[in-house]
Amino acid sequence: MLFDLHNDLLTACLPEDMPKTLADYSADGLTDAVFAVWTTELSPSDRSLSRFVPPRTDIRLRLGIEDIGSVYPGTESGLRELLFRIMPAYVSLTWNGENIFAGGCGRETPLTDKGERAIELIADCGAALDLAHLSDTAFAGALAKAKSCGCRVLCSHTASRALCDRLRCATDGMAESIAEAGGMIGVMAVPNFLCPGLRYGENCGREKYAEHIAHFCAVVGSEHVAIGTDFFGSAYYPRGMERYSDFGYLAEDLAAAGLTEKDIENIFYKTAADFFAAGSDK
């Protein structure tokens, strides 16, 4: 069983290629996924998100919205209608940069009043708040607001800032605060966020991905750690970590690092499955 919290296939894969890609995913062992709709560069005609529906497949799929600010309809009622029509598994406020809701990575604009109201609406529709891509300042404000209004939280795709000092990566303190709120951290397989000193286009091996996963497990426990590959969100991935079929080898790496069979089950599936099952009960 394998659950990926963040895959950008819907906005990056050509429609004619999607059936084969999904068939490959299923054959490679993917059983559950959140397909995130990355809105930042959508054309105006696509901003209603109407064309983004889960494709037919034997994989259990959910939709996520990445950067709700880029498709904000301009009114609170319009945002409510959008959220209740899509019924996403999770919603992030920003991508990189800033918008009317908050500052994204590297922009220390705090959570705005409109951002606070957006989190309330995200909670109302039963979705979780995705803290990925927020600046450190906005992260703190968004987490506090989510806790105050009963909105579940996660970070769908990140890596450890303790191992790779990039602003897109989560500090140990951030990971702990997400876990304390009952949330989870999805670890992404993007090389320049896994290995210090790498520039975009330079690569590393699968072992670096395993190191970040093991680090978060040491910080918050495997029951708060999941997979968030960011497949289709990057041009390349660590050597030996390019396909879902590579997760069997990753399991061996994690076992060699001292993680138990139960830990690996949590990371690969149970953490994410339990999180969304608990949300569906509310």
Backbone hydrogen bonds, N-H to C=O, Kabsch-Sander energy under -0.5 kcal/mol:
donor,donor_aa,acceptor,acceptor_aa,energy
3,F,268,F,-3.2
4,D,32,D,-2.1
5,L,3,F,-0.6
5,L,227,I,-3.2
7,N,34,V,-1.5
8,D,231,F,-2.8
11,T,8,D,-1.0
12,A,8,D,-1.1
12,A,9,L,-0.7
13,C,9,L,-2.7
17,D,14,L,-1.7
18,M,14,L,-0.9
18,M,15,P,-0.7
21,T,17,D,-2.2
22,L,18,M,-2.9
23,A,19,P,-2.2
24,D,20,K,-2.6
25,Y,21,T,-2.6
26,S,22,L,-2.5
27,A,23,A,-2.4
28,D,24,D,-2.1
29,G,26,S,-1.2
30,L,25,Y,-2.3
31,T,2,L,-2.1
32,D,2,L,-2.2
33,A,60,R,-2.2
34,V,4,D,-2.3
35,F,33,A,-0.6
35,F,62,R,-2.8
36,A,7,N,-1.9
36,A,34,V,-0.8
37,V,64,G,-2.9
38,W,36,A,-0.9
39,T,37,V,-0.8
39,T,66,E,-2.2
42,L,39,T,-2.0
46,D,43,S,-1.9
47,R,43,S,-0.5
47,R,44,P,-1.1
49,L,46,D,-2.0
52,F,49,L,-1.3
53,V,51,R,-1.2
60,R,31,T,-2.8
61,L,59,I,-0.7
62,R,33,A,-1.8
64,G,35,F,-2.0
65,I,90,Y,-2.2
66,E,37,V,-2.3
66,E,64,G,-0.5
67,D,65,I,-0.7
68,I,92,S,-2.7
69,G,93,L,-1.4
70,S,67,D,-1.0
71,V,68,I,-1.1
72,Y,69,G,-0.9
79,L,75,T,-2.0
80,R,76,E,-2.5
81,E,77,S,-2.3
82,L,78,G,-2.2
83,L,79,L,-2.6
84,F,80,R,-2.6
85,R,81,E,-1.6
86,I,82,L,-2.3
87,M,83,L,-3.0
89,A,63,L,-3.8
90,Y,63,L,-0.6
91,V,128,A,-2.1
92,S,65,I,-2.6
93,L,130,D,-0.6
97,G,105,C,-0.9
99,N,102,A,-2.2
103,G,109,T,-1.7
104,G,97,G,-3.1
105,C,133,H,-2.3
107,R,104,G,-2.9
108,E,106,G,-0.6
109,T,107,R,-0.7
112,T,101,F,-2.5
116,E,112,T,-2.3
117,R,113,D,-2.1
118,A,114,K,-2.3
119,I,115,G,-2.0
120,E,116,E,-1.7
121,L,117,R,-2.1
122,I,118,A,-2.5
123,A,119,I,-2.4
124,D,120,E,-2.3
125,C,121,L,-1.8
126,G,123,A,-1.5
127,A,122,I,-1.7
128,A,89,A,-1.9
129,L,152,R,-3.2
130,D,91,V,-3.0
130,D,128,A,-0.6
131,L,129,L,-0.6
131,L,154,L,-3.0
134,L,131,L,-1.3
135,S,103,G,-2.3
139,F,135,S,-2.7
140,A,136,D,-1.8
141,G,137,T,-1.7
142,A,138,A,-3.0
143,L,139,F,-2.6
144,A,140,A,-2.0
145,K,141,G,-2.3
146,A,142,A,-2.7
147,K,143,L,-2.4
148,S,144,A,-1.8
149,C,145,K,-1.6
150,G,146,A,-0.6
150,G,147,K,-0.6
151,C,146,A,-2.6
152,R,150,G,-0.5
154,L,129,L,-2.0
155,C,184,M,-2.2
158,T,186,G,-2.2
161,R,159,A,-0.5
161,R,170,A,-2.8
162,A,170,A,-0.5
163,L,160,S,-0.7
164,C,160,S,-1.8
166,R,164,C,-2.4
169,C,166,R,-1.8
170,A,159,A,-2.6
175,A,171,T,-2.3
176,E,172,D,-2.6
177,S,173,G,-2.3
178,I,174,M,-2.3
179,A,175,A,-2.4
180,E,176,E,-2.7
181,A,177,S,-1.1
182,G,179,A,-2.0
183,G,178,I,-2.9
184,M,153,V,-0.6
185,I,224,H,-2.6
186,G,155,C,-3.5
186,G,184,M,-0.5
187,V,185,I,-0.5
187,V,226,A,-2.1
188,M,158,T,-2.9
189,A,229,T,-1.9
193,F,190,V,-2.1
194,L,191,P,-1.9
195,C,191,P,-1.7
198,L,195,C,-1.5
202,E,199,R,-2.7
206,R,239,R,-1.6
208,K,205,G,-1.6
209,Y,205,G,-0.7
209,Y,206,R,-0.5
210,A,206,R,-1.9
211,E,207,E,-1.9
212,H,208,K,-1.7
213,I,209,Y,-2.0
214,A,210,A,-2.7
215,H,211,E,-2.2
216,F,212,H,-2.2
217,C,213,I,-2.0
218,A,214,A,-2.0
219,V,215,H,-1.7
220,V,216,F,-2.9
221,G,216,F,-0.6
221,G,217,C,-1.6
224,H,221,G,-2.0
225,V,222,S,-1.5
226,A,185,I,-2.9
227,I,3,F,-0.6
227,I,267,I,-0.6
228,G,187,V,-2.2
230,D,6,H,-2.7
231,F,6,H,-0.7
233,G,230,D,-2.4
239,R,204,C,-2.7
241,M,238,P,-2.4
246,D,243,R,-1.5
247,F,244,Y,-1.7
248,G,245,S,-0.8
249,Y,246,D,-0.6
250,L,246,D,-1.9
251,A,247,F,-2.3
252,E,248,G,-1.3
253,D,249,Y,-2.0
254,L,250,L,-2.6
255,A,251,A,-2.3
256,A,252,E,-2.2
257,A,253,D,-1.2
258,G,255,A,-1.5
259,L,254,L,-2.3
264,I,260,T,-2.3
265,E,261,E,-2.2
266,N,262,K,-2.4
267,I,263,D,-2.7
268,F,264,I,-2.6
269,Y,265,E,-1.9
270,K,265,E,-2.1
271,T,266,N,-2.3
273,A,269,Y,-2.6
274,D,270,K,-2.9
275,F,271,T,-1.9
276,F,272,A,-2.2
277,A,273,A,-2.1
278,A,274,D,-2.4
279,G,275,F,-1.6
280,S,276,F,-1.9
281,D,277,A,-0.8
281,D,278,A,-0.6
282,K,279,G,-1.2
